[in-house]
Every structure is written in C-alpha cells, then in structure tokens.
Amino acid sequence: MPTLSHDGRELSYDDQGTGDPVVLVMGAGASRRTWHLHQVPALTAAGHRVVTLDNRGMTGDGQPPGTLTLAAMAGDVLALVDHLGLAPCRLVGFSLGATIVAEALLARPGVARQAVFLAGCARPDAFSRAVTRAEAELARTGLALPPDVHAVHSALRYLSPATLRDERAVTDWLDLFRFAPPPPGAGHLQRLALEEHGDRRDAYRAIRTPALCVGYRDDVAIPAAATRELAACLPHARYTELADCGHYGHLERPAEVNAALLDFFAEDRA
C-alpha cells in the first residue's frame, strides 16, 4: 500500500491501471476501498488509470479535529495529484467527496479536465445538520448501536425503497451493514467540516471545469434536488438523475453509474 507524507500525515492511496488518470474521492466515514467493488474495475477495464485515497479523519490516522477541514482534505487530493503527476486529470467525488473535489477545483482551476459529482451538494440542509449532530452526540457517549439496529438504520438511510423491497438484495445489504460497521466515530467529524463550510453556491459559480452532476432519485441523505441545485451553480455542468438509487447509488446501481462516468469521459475524447 503506497503512502504519501503530506501535511504531517501519511496519505494512503491505491494506483491501478494505465491510461487517462481518474482520481476517486470517497464520502464521509468510508474507505477508498469502497470504490474497488465496482468503479475501479470498470474504469481500469475501459483504459483509465485510477487513483483512490483515504480522506483524513478516518479512524487511525491520528488527525486532531482542528485539521479536518475541507480545505485540508482538498489539499490532500491536490498533493496526491502533484505527487503522481496526474494533472490535468479527471476528479470524481461522492457525497462529502464531491465537496472536496469542488474545493480542489476552486483552489487550482487547472487541475482537472473534467469533474463528476455523485450525490453532491452546494450547502448542507436541515436533515444533514441533524444527522451530524446526532452522530456527534452518539460518539461522545462512547456507545455503539447494536449491530441489528445499525443495519436497519443504515438500510433506511442509504438505500432505495426498490432495494428494500428486493428480499435477496436487502438481506445481503443488512448482512453487510451488520457485520461490517464503519469505524467508530469515523464520518461525523468529516461531515462537521461540511457544516462549518456553509453555503457555497456563490463560490462554485467560479468553477469553469466541465462537470457532470449525478443525483440519486431516492437519496434521503443528499436529495436529488440538492445535486440538481449544485449543477445549476456550475457554469459548465449538466445534471442527470438515476432511478432506484439511494445514497449508495454507486453500489446499488453500479452499472448505471459507471456508464454515466464513462459516457461523460468519452465526450472529452471526441
């Protein structure tokens, strides 16, 4: 596992494939390895070099809360791009990762030739703020939800009703949530960075990078309307919406998400 020393921390990343580089930036509380289930194989098979990284704030990286800012996370992405000589590359961010990508584009406009925002937003809403407060309160107690409670809560929050109605699929997902819970405390401090960042709609109007914003129709964590609003802020963005997807649309409907990515990337080759 390669690492990069940057800003007082070791930045863990993976680098696979050859061809036009794509950097995938994950959301809050999740490992870069999540991309390796579906997106990395599809992108490398299509002839791309794919780089994934762990955002600071994941359990075990020793980051104090004061360093968990969106500017710092965007700086990590830019440092990795510089270290590997990837610019101008393609940047893809999911959820909090989409915000990190946007901040990286603001900090260095020429770093990317294209950008994709999966379940992105330009500002936190009332529900996301409530989730962050609730998770912070739970973390302060030092308690963990019982596995079955965590599994059901996660399924309702992250999955589409279409998945919940599919008995085989929902059984697999519940097993995954039950036996592979996120690291304790991972995520809420990262989301707190987004809360503190506030409304970025005006700032994002300065981003000139061609962009695709993908909303997930059944997403309750970041509603599709929020991703559509993000697209409206970006001067050179278009919006597409995928059905039967909750917040984990890239895992629920990977074929559709991968096709959207590759079709968009192909436009830059025309």
DOGUPA-821531 format. One record per residue (C-alpha): residue in one letter; x, y, z. Coordinates in pm, whole numbers, padded with zeros to 5 digits, always signed. Example, Ala and Ser with C-alpha at 12.3 -4.5 7.8 and 13.67 -1.06 7.14 Angstrom:
<pts>
A+01230-00450+00780/S+01367-00106+00714/
</pts>
This chain:
<pts>
M+00000+00000+00000/P+00172+00323-00112/T+00162+00631+00108/L+00250+00997+00067/S+00379+01213+00352/H+00184+01536+00340/D+00086+01800+00594/G+00205+01593+00888/R+00021+01275+00795/E+00063+00964+00585/L-00181+00970+00295/S-00278+00616+00192/Y-00375+00557-00169/D-00406+00296-00443/D-00295+00341-00805/Q-00418+00092-01064/G-00441+00067-01440/T-00293+00272-01721/G-00427+00547-01943/D-00603+00874-01871/P-00596+00928-01492/V-00907+00944-01276/V-00896+01027-00904/L-01189+00896-00697/V-01268+01076-00370/M-01489+00893-00121/G-01753+01035+00115/A-01755+01063+00494/G-01660+00768+00710/A-01584+00529+00424/S-01262+00380+00295/R-01116+00427-00050/R-01161+00052-00090/T-01534+00107-00143/W-01453+00227-00495/H-01278-00103-00565/L-01602-00301-00558/H-01737-00163-00885/Q-01590+00163-01010/V-01219+00077-01018/P-01268-00246-01220/A-01496-00074-01472/L-01270+00228-01518/T-00946+00032-01548/A-01112-00207-01796/A-01209+00099-02002/G-00847+00211-02021/H-00812+00450-01729/R-00550+00481-01459/V-00749+00501-01135/V-00623+00650-00810/T-00817+00626-00483/L-00729+00776-00146/D-00849+00778+00213/N-00973+01114+00337/R-00822+01242+00659/G-01043+01179+00960/M-01071+00804+00911/T-01005+00618+01236/G-00639+00551+01296/D-00484+00838+01101/G-00426+01042+01415/Q-00578+01364+01288/P-00696+01606+01558/P-01037+01764+01491/G-00889+02105+01402/T-00717+01965+01093/L-01036+01813+00950/T-01129+02099+00719/L-01249+02083+00363/A-00952+02296+00257/A-00716+02042+00415/M-00895+01747+00251/A-00884+01923-00087/G-00515+01989-00024/D-00460+01617+00025/V-00616+01545-00315/L-00405+01814-00483/A-00088+01688-00314/L-00155+01337-00442/V-00222+01467-00795/D+00110+01654-00781/H+00297+01357-00635/L+00181+01127-00914/G+00197+01390-01189/L-00166+01341-01286/A-00282+01691-01382/P-00492+01764-01574/C-00686+01457-01466/R-01047+01368-01402/L-01180+01410-01049/V-01479+01214-00920/G-01628+01276-00577/F-01912+01113-00390/S-02112+01298-00121/L-01857+01474+00101/G-01601+01373-00160/A-01793+01579-00417/T-01748+01885-00197/I-01378+01807-00159/V-01349+01793-00538/A-01527+02127-00574/E-01290+02288-00325/A-00990+02141-00509/L-01118+02291-00834/L-01152+02631-00669/A-00804+02610-00520/R-00645+02506-00850/P-00869+02562-01154/G-00644+02378-01400/V-00606+02056-01204/A-00890+01870-01381/R-01010+01837-01737/Q-01348+01703-01616/A-01521+01654-01282/V-01805+01432-01167/F-02014+01498-00859/L-02206+01193-00734/A-02473+01291-00479/G-02308+01627-00433/C-02449+01947-00286/A-02355+02312-00254/R-02484+02357+00101/P-02589+02142+00398/D-02962+02112+00464/A-03155+02076+00788/F-03154+01696+00779/S-02780+01663+00716/R-02712+01901+01003/A-02938+01693+01228/V-02756+01374+01128/T-02418+01529+01208/R-02538+01647+01550/A-02689+01306+01627/E-02376+01116+01529/A-02156+01354+01726/E-02378+01305+02031/L-02359+00927+01994/A-01979+00941+01954/R-01948+01146+02275/T-02132+00876+02469/G-01876+00615+02364/L-02162+00377+02288/A-02217+00178+01969/L-02551+00087+01822/P-02634-00286+01842/P-02548-00447+01508/D-02909-00512+01406/V-03011-00156+01492/H-02716-00018+01297/A-02802-00237+00998/V-03167-00132+00980/H-03084+00235+01038/S-02822+00225+00760/A-03054+00050+00515/L-03328+00309+00567/R-03084+00597+00534/Y-02869+00484+00243/L-03074+00254+00021/S-03357+00296-00226/P-03704+00158-00146/A-03656-00054-00457/T-03366-00229-00285/L-03558-00262+00041/R-03838-00441-00148/D-03595-00688-00306/E-03569-00963-00046/R-03242-01109-00171/A-03075-00770-00214/V-03188-00627+00119/T-03078-00944+00302/D-02729-00907+00154/W-02718-00539+00246/L-02837-00598+00603/D-02568-00862+00645/L-02308-00618+00514/F-02419-00340+00748/R-02444-00582+01041/F-02102-00740+01007/A-01902-00453+00858/P-01997-00140+01055/P-01800+00179+00990/P-01509+00263+01220/P-01642+00420+01543/G-01655+00797+01517/A-01543+00799+01153/G-01754+01032+00949/H-01919+01279+01182/L-01609+01497+01217/Q-01567+01493+00840/R-01931+01592+00795/L-01882+01865+01054/A-01630+02021+00815/L-01909+02045+00557/E-02145+02200+00811/E-01889+02464+00902/H-01821+02539+00536/G-02179+02656+00490/D-02345+02772+00168/R-02100+02755-00125/R-02339+02829-00412/D-02185+03166-00495/A-01830+03035-00470/Y-01898+02741-00701/R-02008+02973-00981/A-01636+03037-01037/I-01568+02671-01128/R-01518+02650-01505/T-01432+02279-01530/P-01675+02074-01741/A-01878+01875-01491/L-02140+01605-01460/C-02366+01605-01153/V-02542+01275-01083/G-02838+01273-00846/Y-02991+00961-00696/R-03369+00981-00708/D-03437+00803-00377/D-03150+00960-00182/V-03262+01090+00158/A-02911+01182+00278/I-02845+01423-00010/P-03168+01461-00207/A-03151+01466-00585/A-03281+01825-00574/A-02964+01928-00389/T-02745+01777-00659/R-02956+01947-00925/E-02903+02274-00739/L-02528+02211-00741/A-02535+02163-01118/A-02719+02492-01156/C-02434+02668-00973/L-02162+02533-01202/P-02130+02722-01531/H-02030+02419-01739/A-02223+02137-01570/R-02513+01920-01663/Y-02735+01713-01441/T-02853+01355-01473/E-03069+01156-01232/L-03069+00781-01177/A-03378+00595-01061/D-03395+00328-00788/C-03087+00469-00616/G-03047+00576-00257/H-02737+00750-00124/Y-02527+00445-00210/G-02630+00457-00574/H-02278+00377-00694/L-02312+00047-00505/E-02683-00020-00565/R-02678+00057-00939/P-02309+00039-01032/A-02365-00040-01399/E-02571+00276-01447/V-02327+00492-01252/N-02025+00351-01433/A-02194+00406-01770/A-02265+00768-01680/L-01899+00821-01589/L-01761+00658-01900/D-02006+00829-02136/F-01909+01166-01988/F-01538+01091-02010/A-01580+00985-02373/E-01707+01332-02460/D-01366+01476-02378/R-01203+01238-02623/A-01430+01326-02915/
</pts>
